[in-house]
Amino acid sequence: MKITWHGHSCFRLSSRGLATVVTDPYDEKVVGYGPLNLRGQLISISQDSPAYNNVGAVKPNQRVINGPGEYEIGSVFITAVRTNGGKRKEDELRNTLYVFDYEGVSVAHLGNLDRVPSQSQVEALGTVNVALVPVGGGVGLNAAKAAEVISLLEPGIVVPMHYGTPKCKIKLDPLSKFLKEMGLGTVQPLEELSVTTSSVPTETQVVVLDYQA
């Protein structure tokens, strides 16, 4: 399967013969980057706000999921878990994280997760091969909390998202802060990530993607 980052928390997940997923399509007037013009059969929404729910940017817009549950769409199995469904601050938006199973390759998209999930929530996700993790702070995980979540999930690959870039209008910490927290220096970004069941490393690795927007 292939994973492409389009900025903020928007990714395109695709594999031949299976449904193409677009996560958290954004409104560029709010987030920055360029206007999205993507194709996919499934759109996942982690929060109901313009930074995450611009479904009109995806064609043909066949199916939208925006809450917890278990789904099977186009031979992709999806587990969705709400991470802040209990007592919330008055202005706090609900966040849903998703695990997409592409024929044995499981990709967890944590949305705008703002706290370390409970043990029961971690167990509900099952094995995570690739974790798409917010790292830039703001109302989401900062670098230190992101590292803590990664240690709980123990994924083979971590792809950071939701951090400050020259094209991002939202004030977020830069990627360098997260890389330092993980004990890394500069990481050369890739245009896309290709993953198979046999290519997932046994020790967690950080892969940085260049935004395609």
C-alpha positions as CSV (number, residue, x, y, z in Angstrom):
1,M,0.0,0.0,0.0
2,K,1.0,3.6,-0.5
3,I,0.7,6.6,1.9
4,T,0.9,10.2,0.7
5,W,0.7,13.3,2.9
6,H,-1.1,16.4,1.7
7,G,-0.4,18.6,4.7
8,H,-1.8,19.0,8.2
9,S,-3.5,15.6,9.0
10,C,-4.7,14.9,5.4
11,F,-3.4,11.6,3.9
12,R,-4.3,9.5,1.0
13,L,-4.0,5.7,1.6
14,S,-4.2,3.5,-1.5
15,S,-3.6,-0.1,-2.6
16,R,-4.5,-1.8,-5.9
17,G,-7.9,-3.4,-5.8
18,L,-8.9,-1.8,-2.5
19,A,-10.7,1.3,-1.5
20,T,-8.7,4.6,-1.5
21,V,-9.0,6.5,1.8
22,V,-8.6,10.2,2.3
23,T,-8.2,11.3,5.9
24,D,-9.1,14.8,7.3
25,P,-9.5,16.8,4.1
26,Y,-9.0,20.5,5.1
27,D,-10.2,23.9,4.1
28,E,-7.1,25.6,2.7
29,K,-8.4,29.0,3.8
30,V,-8.2,27.9,7.4
31,V,-5.1,25.6,7.3
32,G,-3.0,26.9,4.5
33,Y,-1.2,24.6,2.0
34,G,-2.8,24.4,-1.5
35,P,-6.4,23.6,-2.4
36,L,-7.1,19.8,-2.3
37,N,-8.3,18.0,-5.3
38,L,-8.2,14.3,-4.4
39,R,-10.0,11.1,-5.4
40,G,-11.1,8.4,-3.0
41,Q,-13.9,6.1,-2.1
42,L,-13.8,6.7,1.6
43,I,-13.3,9.9,3.7
44,S,-12.5,9.7,7.4
45,I,-13.1,12.7,9.6
46,S,-11.5,13.0,13.0
47,Q,-13.1,16.3,14.1
48,D,-16.0,18.3,12.9
49,S,-14.2,21.5,12.0
50,P,-13.0,23.1,8.7
51,A,-9.4,21.9,9.4
52,Y,-10.6,18.3,9.1
53,N,-14.0,18.0,7.4
54,N,-13.8,19.5,3.9
55,V,-15.4,16.5,2.2
56,G,-16.1,18.5,-1.0
57,A,-12.4,18.5,-1.8
58,V,-12.6,14.7,-2.4
59,K,-14.2,13.1,-5.4
60,P,-16.3,11.0,-5.9
61,N,-17.1,11.3,-2.2
62,Q,-18.9,8.0,-1.9
63,R,-18.7,7.3,1.8
64,V,-17.9,9.5,4.8
65,I,-17.2,8.1,8.3
66,N,-16.9,10.5,11.3
67,G,-17.5,8.5,14.4
68,P,-16.7,5.3,16.3
69,G,-17.5,1.8,15.1
70,E,-16.3,-1.0,12.9
71,Y,-16.6,-0.8,9.1
72,E,-15.7,-2.7,6.0
73,I,-15.6,-0.6,2.8
74,G,-14.0,-1.7,-0.4
75,S,-12.2,-4.6,1.3
76,V,-10.6,-2.2,3.8
77,F,-11.4,-3.0,7.4
78,I,-11.7,0.1,9.7
79,T,-11.8,0.4,13.5
80,A,-12.8,3.8,14.8
81,V,-12.4,4.8,18.4
82,R,-13.5,8.0,20.1
83,T,-10.7,9.3,22.3
84,N,-12.4,12.1,24.3
85,G,-16.0,11.0,24.5
86,G,-16.3,11.4,28.3
87,K,-16.2,14.7,30.2
88,R,-15.0,17.5,28.0
89,K,-14.2,21.1,28.2
90,E,-17.1,23.3,26.9
91,D,-15.4,24.1,23.6
92,E,-13.6,20.8,23.1
93,L,-14.3,18.9,19.9
94,R,-14.7,15.2,19.8
95,N,-11.8,13.3,18.2
96,T,-12.0,10.0,16.5
97,L,-9.0,7.9,15.6
98,Y,-9.0,5.3,12.9
99,V,-7.1,2.1,12.2
100,F,-7.3,1.0,8.5
101,D,-6.4,-2.6,7.7
102,Y,-5.1,-3.0,4.1
103,E,-4.7,-6.8,3.8
104,G,-2.7,-7.1,6.9
105,V,-1.0,-3.7,6.9
106,S,-2.6,-1.7,9.7
107,V,-2.4,2.1,9.6
108,A,-3.6,4.2,12.6
109,H,-4.6,7.8,12.0
110,L,-4.7,9.5,15.4
111,G,-6.6,12.6,14.1
112,N,-6.1,15.6,16.4
113,L,-5.5,13.5,19.5
114,D,-4.8,15.7,22.5
115,R,-4.1,13.2,25.3
116,V,-2.5,9.9,25.9
117,P,-5.2,7.2,25.2
118,S,-6.3,4.8,27.9
119,Q,-5.1,1.2,28.0
120,S,-8.5,0.0,26.8
121,Q,-8.4,2.4,23.8
122,V,-4.9,1.2,22.9
123,E,-6.0,-2.4,23.1
124,A,-9.1,-1.7,20.9
125,L,-6.7,-0.6,18.1
126,G,-4.9,-3.9,18.0
127,T,-1.5,-4.2,16.3
128,V,-0.4,-1.0,14.6
129,N,2.1,-1.2,11.8
130,V,2.1,2.5,10.8
131,A,1.0,5.3,13.1
132,L,0.2,8.8,11.7
133,V,0.8,10.9,14.7
134,P,0.1,14.6,15.5
135,V,3.3,16.1,17.0
136,G,3.0,19.9,16.7
137,G,1.1,20.8,19.9
138,G,-1.6,23.5,19.6
139,V,-4.8,21.7,20.7
140,G,-3.2,18.3,19.7
141,L,-0.3,16.3,21.0
142,N,3.0,18.1,21.6
143,A,6.3,16.4,20.9
144,A,6.7,14.8,24.4
145,K,3.1,13.4,24.5
146,A,3.5,12.1,21.0
147,A,6.6,10.2,22.0
148,E,4.6,8.7,24.9
149,V,1.8,7.6,22.7
150,I,4.3,6.0,20.3
151,S,5.8,4.0,23.1
152,L,2.3,2.7,24.0
153,L,1.4,1.8,20.4
154,E,4.8,0.4,19.5
155,P,4.3,0.8,15.7
156,G,6.9,-0.3,13.2
157,I,6.7,3.1,11.4
158,V,5.8,6.5,12.7
159,V,4.8,9.3,10.3
160,P,4.6,12.7,12.0
161,M,1.8,15.1,11.0
162,H,0.0,18.2,12.2
163,Y,3.1,20.4,12.7
164,G,4.3,23.8,11.6
165,T,5.5,24.2,8.0
166,P,6.1,27.2,5.8
167,K,2.7,26.7,4.2
168,C,0.7,26.1,7.4
169,K,-1.3,29.0,8.7
170,I,-2.0,27.4,12.1
171,K,0.6,28.1,14.8
172,L,2.2,24.8,15.5
173,D,5.6,23.6,16.7
174,P,8.1,22.6,14.0
175,L,9.0,19.1,13.1
176,S,12.5,19.5,14.6
177,K,11.1,19.6,18.1
178,F,9.6,16.1,17.7
179,L,12.6,14.7,16.0
180,K,14.7,15.9,18.9
181,E,12.3,14.3,21.4
182,M,12.8,11.0,19.5
183,G,16.6,11.4,19.6
184,L,16.9,12.1,15.9
185,G,18.5,14.8,13.8
186,T,17.4,15.9,10.3
187,V,15.4,13.2,8.5
188,Q,15.2,13.3,4.7
189,P,11.5,13.5,3.6
190,L,10.0,11.0,1.1
191,E,7.3,11.9,-1.4
192,E,5.3,8.8,-0.5
193,L,5.6,5.7,1.8
194,S,5.2,2.2,0.4
195,V,4.5,-0.5,3.0
196,T,3.9,-4.2,2.7
197,T,3.5,-6.8,5.5
198,S,7.1,-7.9,5.0
199,S,8.6,-4.4,5.0
200,V,7.4,-3.3,8.5
201,P,10.4,-2.9,10.7
202,T,10.6,-4.7,14.1
203,E,11.9,-1.6,15.8
204,T,10.0,1.7,15.5
205,Q,11.3,4.0,12.8
206,V,10.3,7.6,12.0
207,V,9.5,8.3,8.4
208,V,9.0,12.0,7.3
209,L,6.8,12.7,4.3
210,D,7.0,15.8,2.2
211,Y,3.6,17.4,1.8
212,Q,2.1,17.1,-1.6
213,A,-0.1,20.2,-1.7
